[in-house]
Structures are given as C-alpha cells and as structure tokens.
Amino acid sequence: MRAGTGEAVAGKRARHAEPKHVAIIMDGNGRWAQARGKPRLFGHHAGAHRVRE
C-alpha cells in the first residue's frame, strides 16, 4: 500500500453511512447440529434460516 492511501480510504468511508456489500461467514452450523445429534445439513438449514430472520 502506498503512503497516504489509508487516510484517503478512511475519509471516503466516513461519508457513506451504509455499506454497499455485506459478507456473512457462516461457520460452525454443521458442528452445532452434530453436537445436538442432528445431521450437518440440519445445521446448515438452521443457520440460513437465522440469517434471514
């Protein structure tokens, strides 16, 4: 990264209140289900449902 670019990017972000993109990392849903004696797919479905709520 070139010197000074960090300040320019930080200033640009401050002007935009809402992000254009959001990423959700869904990690652990399969392990959560297995710990409860359910198939991993059950955890994936439960995680997707929770994100939509």
Secondary structure by P-SEA (a helix, b strand, c coil): cccaaaaaaaaaaaacccccbbbbbcccaaaaaaaacccaaaaaaaaaaaaac
